[in-house]
Amino acid sequence: MPNDPHLREPGGVDRYLPWSEDVPETCRLTKARADVAEALPDEPVVDADELEAALGDS
């Protein structure tokens, strides 16, 4: 990523953020999923099974 010429453009890093239209749908962070994740305890290690169970099909 450090050598990506798009990063030199204003807003260039935006294409790599989870809500970017350039990110595949399966990787995109929706508002519903963000709200659920925000409600989870803020711990340094997240139990992936717990996270997936909480997010469900959101």
PDBQT receptor file of N, H, CA, C and O in Angstrom, charges set to zero:
ATOM      1  N   MET A   1       0.796  -1.204   0.000  1.00  0.00    +0.000 N 
ATOM      2  CA  MET A   1       0.000   0.000   0.000  1.00  0.00    +0.000 C 
ATOM      3  C   MET A   1       0.843   1.274   0.000  1.00  0.00    +0.000 C 
ATOM      4  O   MET A   1       0.422   2.256  -0.612  1.00  0.00    +0.000 OA
ATOM      5  N   PRO A   2       1.989   1.315   0.640  1.00  0.00    +0.000 N 
ATOM      6  CA  PRO A   2       2.722   2.582   0.684  1.00  0.00    +0.000 C 
ATOM      7  C   PRO A   2       3.093   3.112  -0.694  1.00  0.00    +0.000 C 
ATOM      8  O   PRO A   2       3.275   4.319  -0.855  1.00  0.00    +0.000 OA
ATOM      9  N   ASN A   3       3.208   2.248  -1.678  1.00  0.00    +0.000 N 
ATOM     10  H   ASN A   3       3.061   1.268  -1.547  1.00  0.00    +0.000 HD
ATOM     11  CA  ASN A   3       3.594   2.684  -3.013  1.00  0.00    +0.000 C 
ATOM     12  C   ASN A   3       2.412   2.889  -3.958  1.00  0.00    +0.000 C 
ATOM     13  O   ASN A   3       2.613   3.182  -5.137  1.00  0.00    +0.000 OA
ATOM     14  N   ASP A   4       1.217   2.745  -3.474  1.00  0.00    +0.000 N 
ATOM     15  H   ASP A   4       1.054   2.508  -2.516  1.00  0.00    +0.000 HD
ATOM     16  CA  ASP A   4       0.028   2.922  -4.307  1.00  0.00    +0.000 C 
ATOM     17  C   ASP A   4      -0.106   4.394  -4.690  1.00  0.00    +0.000 C 
ATOM     18  O   ASP A   4      -0.244   5.243  -3.809  1.00  0.00    +0.000 OA
ATOM     19  N   PRO A   5      -0.070   4.712  -5.976  1.00  0.00    +0.000 N 
ATOM     20  CA  PRO A   5      -0.157   6.118  -6.393  1.00  0.00    +0.000 C 
ATOM     21  C   PRO A   5      -1.489   6.772  -6.020  1.00  0.00    +0.000 C 
ATOM     22  O   PRO A   5      -1.568   7.995  -5.907  1.00  0.00    +0.000 OA
ATOM     23  N   HIS A   6      -2.531   5.964  -5.829  1.00  0.00    +0.000 N 
ATOM     24  H   HIS A   6      -2.467   4.971  -5.921  1.00  0.00    +0.000 HD
ATOM     25  CA  HIS A   6      -3.828   6.530  -5.451  1.00  0.00    +0.000 C 
ATOM     26  C   HIS A   6      -3.788   7.186  -4.072  1.00  0.00    +0.000 C 
ATOM     27  O   HIS A   6      -4.596   8.068  -3.779  1.00  0.00    +0.000 OA
ATOM     28  N   LEU A   7      -2.854   6.761  -3.230  1.00  0.00    +0.000 N 
ATOM     29  H   LEU A   7      -2.197   6.045  -3.468  1.00  0.00    +0.000 HD
ATOM     30  CA  LEU A   7      -2.776   7.325  -1.879  1.00  0.00    +0.000 C 
ATOM     31  C   LEU A   7      -2.268   8.763  -1.892  1.00  0.00    +0.000 C 
ATOM     32  O   LEU A   7      -2.439   9.492  -0.915  1.00  0.00    +0.000 OA
ATOM     33  N   ARG A   8      -1.657   9.164  -2.974  1.00  0.00    +0.000 N 
ATOM     34  H   ARG A   8      -1.518   8.571  -3.767  1.00  0.00    +0.000 HD
ATOM     35  CA  ARG A   8      -1.165  10.541  -3.075  1.00  0.00    +0.000 C 
ATOM     36  C   ARG A   8      -2.279  11.509  -3.482  1.00  0.00    +0.000 C 
ATOM     37  O   ARG A   8      -2.125  12.725  -3.373  1.00  0.00    +0.000 OA
ATOM     38  N   GLU A   9      -3.392  10.960  -3.947  1.00  0.00    +0.000 N 
ATOM     39  H   GLU A   9      -3.517   9.972  -4.035  1.00  0.00    +0.000 HD
ATOM     40  CA  GLU A   9      -4.530  11.782  -4.356  1.00  0.00    +0.000 C 
ATOM     41  C   GLU A   9      -5.369  12.126  -3.120  1.00  0.00    +0.000 C 
ATOM     42  O   GLU A   9      -5.440  11.335  -2.180  1.00  0.00    +0.000 OA
ATOM     43  N   PRO A  10      -6.003  13.304  -3.121  1.00  0.00    +0.000 N 
ATOM     44  CA  PRO A  10      -6.896  13.618  -2.001  1.00  0.00    +0.000 C 
ATOM     45  C   PRO A  10      -8.006  12.565  -1.917  1.00  0.00    +0.000 C 
ATOM     46  O   PRO A  10      -8.666  12.258  -2.910  1.00  0.00    +0.000 OA
ATOM     47  N   GLY A  11      -8.191  12.031  -0.738  1.00  0.00    +0.000 N 
ATOM     48  H   GLY A  11      -7.655  12.280   0.068  1.00  0.00    +0.000 HD
ATOM     49  CA  GLY A  11      -9.221  11.004  -0.526  1.00  0.00    +0.000 C 
ATOM     50  C   GLY A  11      -8.827   9.643  -1.077  1.00  0.00    +0.000 C 
ATOM     51  O   GLY A  11      -9.656   8.734  -1.107  1.00  0.00    +0.000 OA
ATOM     52  N   GLY A  12      -7.592   9.479  -1.512  1.00  0.00    +0.000 N 
ATOM     53  H   GLY A  12      -6.918  10.218  -1.488  1.00  0.00    +0.000 HD
ATOM     54  CA  GLY A  12      -7.149   8.229  -2.111  1.00  0.00    +0.000 C 
ATOM     55  C   GLY A  12      -7.265   7.030  -1.203  1.00  0.00    +0.000 C 
ATOM     56  O   GLY A  12      -7.533   5.924  -1.672  1.00  0.00    +0.000 OA
ATOM     57  N   VAL A  13      -7.069   7.223   0.077  1.00  0.00    +0.000 N 
ATOM     58  H   VAL A  13      -6.851   8.121   0.458  1.00  0.00    +0.000 HD
ATOM     59  CA  VAL A  13      -7.148   6.114   1.021  1.00  0.00    +0.000 C 
ATOM     60  C   VAL A  13      -8.601   5.652   1.213  1.00  0.00    +0.000 C 
ATOM     61  O   VAL A  13      -8.841   4.538   1.679  1.00  0.00    +0.000 OA
ATOM     62  N   ASP A  14      -9.551   6.494   0.860  1.00  0.00    +0.000 N 
ATOM     63  H   ASP A  14      -9.356   7.399   0.482  1.00  0.00    +0.000 HD
ATOM     64  CA  ASP A  14     -10.964   6.158   1.047  1.00  0.00    +0.000 C 
ATOM     65  C   ASP A  14     -11.362   4.871   0.329  1.00  0.00    +0.000 C 
ATOM     66  O   ASP A  14     -12.265   4.170   0.787  1.00  0.00    +0.000 OA
ATOM     67  N   ARG A  15     -10.713   4.551  -0.775  1.00  0.00    +0.000 N 
ATOM     68  H   ARG A  15      -9.980   5.120  -1.147  1.00  0.00    +0.000 HD
ATOM     69  CA  ARG A  15     -11.084   3.355  -1.529  1.00  0.00    +0.000 C 
ATOM     70  C   ARG A  15     -10.776   2.078  -0.757  1.00  0.00    +0.000 C 
ATOM     71  O   ARG A  15     -11.263   1.009  -1.124  1.00  0.00    +0.000 OA
ATOM     72  N   TYR A  16      -9.978   2.168   0.304  1.00  0.00    +0.000 N 
ATOM     73  H   TYR A  16      -9.583   3.037   0.602  1.00  0.00    +0.000 HD
ATOM     74  CA  TYR A  16      -9.617   0.990   1.093  1.00  0.00    +0.000 C 
ATOM     75  C   TYR A  16     -10.456   0.855   2.366  1.00  0.00    +0.000 C 
ATOM     76  O   TYR A  16     -10.318  -0.138   3.080  1.00  0.00    +0.000 OA
ATOM     77  N   LEU A  17     -11.299   1.803   2.658  1.00  0.00    +0.000 N 
ATOM     78  H   LEU A  17     -11.411   2.609   2.077  1.00  0.00    +0.000 HD
ATOM     79  CA  LEU A  17     -12.096   1.776   3.882  1.00  0.00    +0.000 C 
ATOM     80  C   LEU A  17     -13.298   0.846   3.712  1.00  0.00    +0.000 C 
ATOM     81  O   LEU A  17     -13.787   0.678   2.595  1.00  0.00    +0.000 OA
ATOM     82  N   PRO A  18     -13.781   0.239   4.796  1.00  0.00    +0.000 N 
ATOM     83  CA  PRO A  18     -14.829  -0.783   4.704  1.00  0.00    +0.000 C 
ATOM     84  C   PRO A  18     -16.128  -0.330   4.044  1.00  0.00    +0.000 C 
ATOM     85  O   PRO A  18     -16.860  -1.169   3.520  1.00  0.00    +0.000 OA
ATOM     86  N   TRP A  19     -16.433   0.942   4.050  1.00  0.00    +0.000 N 
ATOM     87  H   TRP A  19     -15.838   1.624   4.476  1.00  0.00    +0.000 HD
ATOM     88  CA  TRP A  19     -17.688   1.419   3.473  1.00  0.00    +0.000 C 
ATOM     89  C   TRP A  19     -17.522   1.923   2.045  1.00  0.00    +0.000 C 
ATOM     90  O   TRP A  19     -18.474   2.433   1.454  1.00  0.00    +0.000 OA
ATOM     91  N   SER A  20     -16.337   1.785   1.493  1.00  0.00    +0.000 N 
ATOM     92  H   SER A  20     -15.564   1.371   1.973  1.00  0.00    +0.000 HD
ATOM     93  CA  SER A  20     -16.067   2.235   0.129  1.00  0.00    +0.000 C 
ATOM     94  C   SER A  20     -16.850   1.413  -0.888  1.00  0.00    +0.000 C 
ATOM     95  O   SER A  20     -17.030   0.209  -0.711  1.00  0.00    +0.000 OA
ATOM     96  N   GLU A  21     -17.313   2.059  -1.945  1.00  0.00    +0.000 N 
ATOM     97  H   GLU A  21     -17.167   3.038  -2.089  1.00  0.00    +0.000 HD
ATOM     98  CA  GLU A  21     -17.990   1.362  -3.029  1.00  0.00    +0.000 C 
ATOM     99  C   GLU A  21     -17.022   0.459  -3.791  1.00  0.00    +0.000 C 
ATOM    100  O   GLU A  21     -17.458  -0.449  -4.498  1.00  0.00    +0.000 OA
ATOM    101  N   ASP A  22     -15.707   0.694  -3.658  1.00  0.00    +0.000 N 
ATOM    102  H   ASP A  22     -15.352   1.432  -3.084  1.00  0.00    +0.000 HD
ATOM    103  CA  ASP A  22     -14.702  -0.130  -4.335  1.00  0.00    +0.000 C 
ATOM    104  C   ASP A  22     -14.452  -1.447  -3.622  1.00  0.00    +0.000 C 
ATOM    105  O   ASP A  22     -13.881  -2.368  -4.208  1.00  0.00    +0.000 OA
ATOM    106  N   VAL A  23     -14.868  -1.551  -2.374  1.00  0.00    +0.000 N 
ATOM    107  H   VAL A  23     -15.332  -0.803  -1.899  1.00  0.00    +0.000 HD
ATOM    108  CA  VAL A  23     -14.656  -2.762  -1.588  1.00  0.00    +0.000 C 
ATOM    109  C   VAL A  23     -15.761  -3.768  -1.952  1.00  0.00    +0.000 C 
ATOM    110  O   VAL A  23     -16.923  -3.381  -2.073  1.00  0.00    +0.000 OA
ATOM    111  N   PRO A  24     -15.416  -5.045  -2.125  1.00  0.00    +0.000 N 
ATOM    112  CA  PRO A  24     -16.447  -6.045  -2.431  1.00  0.00    +0.000 C 
ATOM    113  C   PRO A  24     -17.541  -6.051  -1.360  1.00  0.00    +0.000 C 
ATOM    114  O   PRO A  24     -17.281  -5.777  -0.189  1.00  0.00    +0.000 OA
ATOM    115  N   GLU A  25     -18.751  -6.364  -1.777  1.00  0.00    +0.000 N 
ATOM    116  H   GLU A  25     -18.963  -6.587  -2.728  1.00  0.00    +0.000 HD
ATOM    117  CA  GLU A  25     -19.914  -6.367  -0.875  1.00  0.00    +0.000 C 
ATOM    118  C   GLU A  25     -19.666  -7.204   0.376  1.00  0.00    +0.000 C 
ATOM    119  O   GLU A  25     -20.091  -6.823   1.467  1.00  0.00    +0.000 OA
ATOM    120  N   THR A  26     -18.987  -8.334   0.233  1.00  0.00    +0.000 N 
ATOM    121  H   THR A  26     -18.642  -8.643  -0.654  1.00  0.00    +0.000 HD
ATOM    122  CA  THR A  26     -18.753  -9.223   1.376  1.00  0.00    +0.000 C 
ATOM    123  C   THR A  26     -17.812  -8.609   2.407  1.00  0.00    +0.000 C 
ATOM    124  O   THR A  26     -17.776  -9.058   3.553  1.00  0.00    +0.000 OA
ATOM    125  N   CYS A  27     -17.059  -7.601   2.020  1.00  0.00    +0.000 N 
ATOM    126  H   CYS A  27     -17.089  -7.237   1.089  1.00  0.00    +0.000 HD
ATOM    127  CA  CYS A  27     -16.118  -6.958   2.937  1.00  0.00    +0.000 C 
ATOM    128  C   CYS A  27     -16.626  -5.612   3.434  1.00  0.00    +0.000 C 
ATOM    129  O   CYS A  27     -16.041  -5.028   4.346  1.00  0.00    +0.000 OA
ATOM    130  N   ARG A  28     -17.696  -5.122   2.850  1.00  0.00    +0.000 N 
ATOM    131  H   ARG A  28     -18.171  -5.597   2.109  1.00  0.00    +0.000 HD
ATOM    132  CA  ARG A  28     -18.195  -3.793   3.168  1.00  0.00    +0.000 C 
ATOM    133  C   ARG A  28     -18.856  -3.766   4.545  1.00  0.00    +0.000 C 
ATOM    134  O   ARG A  28     -19.542  -4.712   4.930  1.00  0.00    +0.000 OA
ATOM    135  N   LEU A  29     -18.649  -2.699   5.268  1.00  0.00    +0.000 N 
ATOM    136  H   LEU A  29     -18.091  -1.930   4.956  1.00  0.00    +0.000 HD
ATOM    137  CA  LEU A  29     -19.243  -2.519   6.584  1.00  0.00    +0.000 C 
ATOM    138  C   LEU A  29     -20.538  -1.736   6.434  1.00  0.00    +0.000 C 
ATOM    139  O   LEU A  29     -20.526  -0.558   6.077  1.00  0.00    +0.000 OA
ATOM    140  N   THR A  30     -21.653  -2.401   6.710  1.00  0.00    +0.000 N 
ATOM    141  H   THR A  30     -21.663  -3.358   7.000  1.00  0.00    +0.000 HD
ATOM    142  CA  THR A  30     -22.947  -1.732   6.615  1.00  0.00    +0.000 C 
ATOM    143  C   THR A  30     -23.235  -1.009   7.931  1.00  0.00    +0.000 C 
ATOM    144  O   THR A  30     -22.608  -1.288   8.953  1.00  0.00    +0.000 OA
ATOM    145  N   LYS A  31     -24.168  -0.100   7.897  1.00  0.00    +0.000 N 
ATOM    146  H   LYS A  31     -24.678   0.126   7.067  1.00  0.00    +0.000 HD
ATOM    147  CA  LYS A  31     -24.554   0.645   9.100  1.00  0.00    +0.000 C 
ATOM    148  C   LYS A  31     -25.059  -0.315  10.174  1.00  0.00    +0.000 C 
ATOM    149  O   LYS A  31     -24.717  -0.168  11.347  1.00  0.00    +0.000 OA
ATOM    150  N   ALA A  32     -25.864  -1.291   9.783  1.00  0.00    +0.000 N 
ATOM    151  H   ALA A  32     -26.141  -1.411   8.830  1.00  0.00    +0.000 HD
ATOM    152  CA  ALA A  32     -26.417  -2.249  10.752  1.00  0.00    +0.000 C 
ATOM    153  C   ALA A  32     -25.308  -3.062  11.416  1.00  0.00    +0.000 C 
ATOM    154  O   ALA A  32     -25.325  -3.262  12.631  1.00  0.00    +0.000 OA
ATOM    155  N   ARG A  33     -24.349  -3.528  10.626  1.00  0.00    +0.000 N 
ATOM    156  H   ARG A  33     -24.336  -3.366   9.639  1.00  0.00    +0.000 HD
ATOM    157  CA  ARG A  33     -23.246  -4.314  11.186  1.00  0.00    +0.000 C 
ATOM    158  C   ARG A  33     -22.350  -3.447  12.064  1.00  0.00    +0.000 C 
ATOM    159  O   ARG A  33     -21.838  -3.916  13.081  1.00  0.00    +0.000 OA
ATOM    160  N   ALA A  34     -22.159  -2.196  11.681  1.00  0.00    +0.000 N 
ATOM    161  H   ALA A  34     -22.576  -1.816  10.855  1.00  0.00    +0.000 HD
ATOM    162  CA  ALA A  34     -21.341  -1.281  12.482  1.00  0.00    +0.000 C 
ATOM    163  C   ALA A  34     -22.010  -1.017  13.826  1.00  0.00    +0.000 C 
ATOM    164  O   ALA A  34     -21.333  -0.961  14.853  1.00  0.00    +0.000 OA
ATOM    165  N   ASP A  35     -23.327  -0.854  13.830  1.00  0.00    +0.000 N 
ATOM    166  H   ASP A  35     -23.877  -0.899  12.996  1.00  0.00    +0.000 HD
ATOM    167  CA  ASP A  35     -24.053  -0.606  15.075  1.00  0.00    +0.000 C 
ATOM    168  C   ASP A  35     -23.937  -1.798  16.023  1.00  0.00    +0.000 C 
ATOM    169  O   ASP A  35     -23.739  -1.620  17.225  1.00  0.00    +0.000 OA
ATOM    170  N   VAL A  36     -24.062  -3.015  15.483  1.00  0.00    +0.000 N 
ATOM    171  H   VAL A  36     -24.224  -3.159  14.506  1.00  0.00    +0.000 HD
ATOM    172  CA  VAL A  36     -23.955  -4.213  16.303  1.00  0.00    +0.000 C 
ATOM    173  C   VAL A  36     -22.533  -4.337  16.851  1.00  0.00    +0.000 C 
ATOM    174  O   VAL A  36     -22.345  -4.603  18.039  1.00  0.00    +0.000 OA
ATOM    175  N   ALA A  37     -21.544  -4.148  15.998  1.00  0.00    +0.000 N 
ATOM    176  H   ALA A  37     -21.697  -3.932  15.033  1.00  0.00    +0.000 HD
ATOM    177  CA  ALA A  37     -20.149  -4.268  16.435  1.00  0.00    +0.000 C 
ATOM    178  C   ALA A  37     -19.817  -3.216  17.487  1.00  0.00    +0.000 C 
ATOM    179  O   ALA A  37     -19.059  -3.486  18.419  1.00  0.00    +0.000 OA
ATOM    180  N   GLU A  38     -20.377  -2.028  17.343  1.00  0.00    +0.000 N 
ATOM    181  H   GLU A  38     -20.992  -1.809  16.586  1.00  0.00    +0.000 HD
ATOM    182  CA  GLU A  38     -20.121  -0.951  18.305  1.00  0.00    +0.000 C 
ATOM    183  C   GLU A  38     -20.656  -1.302  19.687  1.00  0.00    +0.000 C 
ATOM    184  O   GLU A  38     -20.093  -0.882  20.698  1.00  0.00    +0.000 OA
ATOM    185  N   ALA A  39     -21.739  -2.071  19.734  1.00  0.00    +0.000 N 
ATOM    186  H   ALA A  39     -22.196  -2.412  18.913  1.00  0.00    +0.000 HD
ATOM    187  CA  ALA A  39     -22.358  -2.432  21.012  1.00  0.00    +0.000 C 
ATOM    188  C   ALA A  39     -21.597  -3.546  21.730  1.00  0.00    +0.000 C 
ATOM    189  O   ALA A  39     -21.828  -3.777  22.917  1.00  0.00    +0.000 OA
ATOM    190  N   LEU A  40     -20.700  -4.236  21.037  1.00  0.00    +0.000 N 
ATOM    191  H   LEU A  40     -20.513  -4.048  20.073  1.00  0.00    +0.000 HD
ATOM    192  CA  LEU A  40     -19.932  -5.304  21.673  1.00  0.00    +0.000 C 
ATOM    193  C   LEU A  40     -18.906  -4.704  22.630  1.00  0.00    +0.000 C 
ATOM    194  O   LEU A  40     -18.495  -3.557  22.455  1.00  0.00    +0.000 OA
ATOM    195  N   PRO A  41     -18.490  -5.467  23.637  1.00  0.00    +0.000 N 
ATOM    196  CA  PRO A  41     -17.486  -4.959  24.575  1.00  0.00    +0.000 C 
ATOM    197  C   PRO A  41     -16.202  -4.572  23.841  1.00  0.00    +0.000 C 
ATOM    198  O   PRO A  41     -15.788  -5.240  22.893  1.00  0.00    +0.000 OA
ATOM    199  N   ASP A  42     -15.595  -3.506  24.286  1.00  0.00    +0.000 N 
ATOM    200  H   ASP A  42     -15.932  -2.963  25.056  1.00  0.00    +0.000 HD
ATOM    201  CA  ASP A  42     -14.358  -3.034  23.670  1.00  0.00    +0.000 C 
ATOM    202  C   ASP A  42     -13.186  -3.739  24.336  1.00  0.00    +0.000 C 
ATOM    203  O   ASP A  42     -12.647  -3.271  25.339  1.00  0.00    +0.000 OA
ATOM    204  N   GLU A  43     -12.805  -4.865  23.763  1.00  0.00    +0.000 N 
ATOM    205  H   GLU A  43     -13.243  -5.245  22.948  1.00  0.00    +0.000 HD
ATOM    206  CA  GLU A  43     -11.709  -5.663  24.291  1.00  0.00    +0.000 C 
ATOM    207  C   GLU A  43     -10.660  -5.825  23.197  1.00  0.00    +0.000 C 
ATOM    208  O   GLU A  43     -10.997  -5.780  22.014  1.00  0.00    +0.000 OA
ATOM    209  N   PRO A  44      -9.409  -6.010  23.565  1.00  0.00    +0.000 N 
ATOM    210  CA  PRO A  44      -8.361  -6.121  22.552  1.00  0.00    +0.000 C 
ATOM    211  C   PRO A  44      -8.485  -7.362  21.673  1.00  0.00    +0.000 C 
ATOM    212  O   PRO A  44      -8.028  -7.347  20.530  1.00  0.00    +0.000 OA
ATOM    213  N   VAL A  45      -9.090  -8.430  22.177  1.00  0.00    +0.000 N 
ATOM    214  H   VAL A  45      -9.461  -8.442  23.106  1.00  0.00    +0.000 HD
ATOM    215  CA  VAL A  45      -9.260  -9.647  21.397  1.00  0.00    +0.000 C 
ATOM    216  C   VAL A  45     -10.749  -9.921  21.280  1.00  0.00    +0.000 C 
ATOM    217  O   VAL A  45     -11.463  -9.993  22.279  1.00  0.00    +0.000 OA
ATOM    218  N   VAL A  46     -11.202 -10.072  20.050  1.00  0.00    +0.000 N 
ATOM    219  H   VAL A  46     -10.621 -10.014  19.238  1.00  0.00    +0.000 HD
ATOM    220  CA  VAL A  46     -12.618 -10.344  19.816  1.00  0.00    +0.000 C 
ATOM    221  C   VAL A  46     -12.775 -11.809  19.461  1.00  0.00    +0.000 C 
ATOM    222  O   VAL A  46     -12.054 -12.336  18.614  1.00  0.00    +0.000 OA
ATOM    223  N   ASP A  47     -13.714 -12.456  20.108  1.00  0.00    +0.000 N 
ATOM    224  H   ASP A  47     -14.301 -12.028  20.796  1.00  0.00    +0.000 HD
ATOM    225  CA  ASP A  47     -14.035 -13.838  19.792  1.00  0.00    +0.000 C 
ATOM    226  C   ASP A  47     -14.792 -13.828  18.464  1.00  0.00    +0.000 C 
ATOM    227  O   ASP A  47     -15.919 -13.337  18.397  1.00  0.00    +0.000 OA
ATOM    228  N   ALA A  48     -14.185 -14.361  17.420  1.00  0.00    +0.000 N 
ATOM    229  H   ALA A  48     -13.270 -14.759  17.475  1.00  0.00    +0.000 HD
ATOM    230  CA  ALA A  48     -14.778 -14.329  16.088  1.00  0.00    +0.000 C 
ATOM    231  C   ALA A  48     -16.144 -15.004  16.065  1.00  0.00    +0.000 C 
ATOM    232  O   ALA A  48     -17.047 -14.534  15.374  1.00  0.00    +0.000 OA
ATOM    233  N   ASP A  49     -16.312 -16.087  16.800  1.00  0.00    +0.000 N 
ATOM    234  H   ASP A  49     -15.579 -16.470  17.362  1.00  0.00    +0.000 HD
ATOM    235  CA  ASP A  49     -17.604 -16.773  16.839  1.00  0.00    +0.000 C 
ATOM    236  C   ASP A  49     -18.666 -15.885  17.475  1.00  0.00    +0.000 C 
ATOM    237  O   ASP A  49     -19.798 -15.829  16.996  1.00  0.00    +0.000 OA
ATOM    238  N   GLU A  50     -18.306 -15.193  18.553  1.00  0.00    +0.000 N 
ATOM    239  H   GLU A  50     -17.387 -15.239  18.942  1.00  0.00    +0.000 HD
ATOM    240  CA  GLU A  50     -19.242 -14.289  19.224  1.00  0.00    +0.000 C 
ATOM    241  C   GLU A  50     -19.631 -13.140  18.297  1.00  0.00    +0.000 C 
ATOM    242  O   GLU A  50     -20.796 -12.748  18.238  1.00  0.00    +0.000 OA
ATOM    243  N   LEU A  51     -18.657 -12.609  17.582  1.00  0.00    +0.000 N 
ATOM    244  H   LEU A  51     -17.710 -12.928  17.630  1.00  0.00    +0.000 HD
ATOM    245  CA  LEU A  51     -18.915 -11.497  16.663  1.00  0.00    +0.000 C 
ATOM    246  C   LEU A  51     -19.848 -11.948  15.547  1.00  0.00    +0.000 C 
ATOM    247  O   LEU A  51     -20.821 -11.256  15.248  1.00  0.00    +0.000 OA
ATOM    248  N   GLU A  52     -19.579 -13.077  14.935  1.00  0.00    +0.000 N 
ATOM    249  H   GLU A  52     -18.788 -13.640  15.178  1.00  0.00    +0.000 HD
ATOM    250  CA  GLU A  52     -20.420 -13.581  13.854  1.00  0.00    +0.000 C 
ATOM    251  C   GLU A  52     -21.835 -13.879  14.357  1.00  0.00    +0.000 C 
ATOM    252  O   GLU A  52     -22.812 -13.610  13.658  1.00  0.00    +0.000 OA
ATOM    253  N   ALA A  53     -21.946 -14.432  15.567  1.00  0.00    +0.000 N 
ATOM    254  H   ALA A  53     -21.152 -14.650  16.135  1.00  0.00    +0.000 HD
ATOM    255  CA  ALA A  53     -23.261 -14.707  16.133  1.00  0.00    +0.000 C 
ATOM    256  C   ALA A  53     -24.028 -13.420  16.375  1.00  0.00    +0.000 C 
ATOM    257  O   ALA A  53     -25.233 -13.363  16.127  1.00  0.00    +0.000 OA
ATOM    258  N   ALA A  54     -23.352 -12.388  16.854  1.00  0.00    +0.000 N 
ATOM    259  H   ALA A  54     -22.373 -12.434  17.055  1.00  0.00    +0.000 HD
ATOM    260  CA  ALA A  54     -24.004 -11.107  17.111  1.00  0.00    +0.000 C 
ATOM    261  C   ALA A  54     -24.417 -10.422  15.814  1.00  0.00    +0.000 C 
ATOM    262  O   ALA A  54     -25.484  -9.813  15.742  1.00  0.00    +0.000 OA
ATOM    263  N   LEU A  55     -23.574 -10.522  14.793  1.00  0.00    +0.000 N 
ATOM    264  H   LEU A  55     -22.707 -11.016  14.852  1.00  0.00    +0.000 HD
ATOM    265  CA  LEU A  55     -23.875  -9.863  13.521  1.00  0.00    +0.000 C 
ATOM    266  C   LEU A  55     -24.945 -10.614  12.741  1.00  0.00    +0.000 C 
ATOM    267  O   LEU A  55     -25.730  -9.997  12.022  1.00  0.00    +0.000 OA
ATOM    268  N   GLY A  56     -24.986 -11.911  12.870  1.00  0.00    +0.000 N 
ATOM    269  H   GLY A  56     -24.347 -12.413  13.454  1.00  0.00    +0.000 HD
ATOM    270  CA  GLY A  56     -25.996 -12.706  12.173  1.00  0.00    +0.000 C 
ATOM    271  C   GLY A  56     -26.021 -12.399  10.692  1.00  0.00    +0.000 C 
ATOM    272  O   GLY A  56     -24.976 -12.346  10.043  1.00  0.00    +0.000 OA
ATOM    273  N   ASP A  57     -27.195 -12.200  10.167  1.00  0.00    +0.000 N 
ATOM    274  H   ASP A  57     -28.043 -12.243  10.694  1.00  0.00    +0.000 HD
ATOM    275  CA  ASP A  57     -27.361 -11.919   8.744  1.00  0.00    +0.000 C 
ATOM    276  C   ASP A  57     -27.553 -10.449   8.469  1.00  0.00    +0.000 C 
ATOM    277  O   ASP A  57     -28.081 -10.093   7.415  1.00  0.00    +0.000 OA
ATOM    278  N   SER A  58     -27.150  -9.590   9.362  1.00  0.00    +0.000 N 
ATOM    279  H   SER A  58     -26.721  -9.879  10.218  1.00  0.00    +0.000 HD
ATOM    280  CA  SER A  58     -27.339  -8.143   9.195  1.00  0.00    +0.000 C 
ATOM    281  C   SER A  58     -26.703  -7.645   7.932  1.00  0.00    +0.000 C 
ATOM    282  O   SER A  58     -26.768  -6.452   7.637  1.00  0.00    +0.000 OA
TER     283      SER A  58
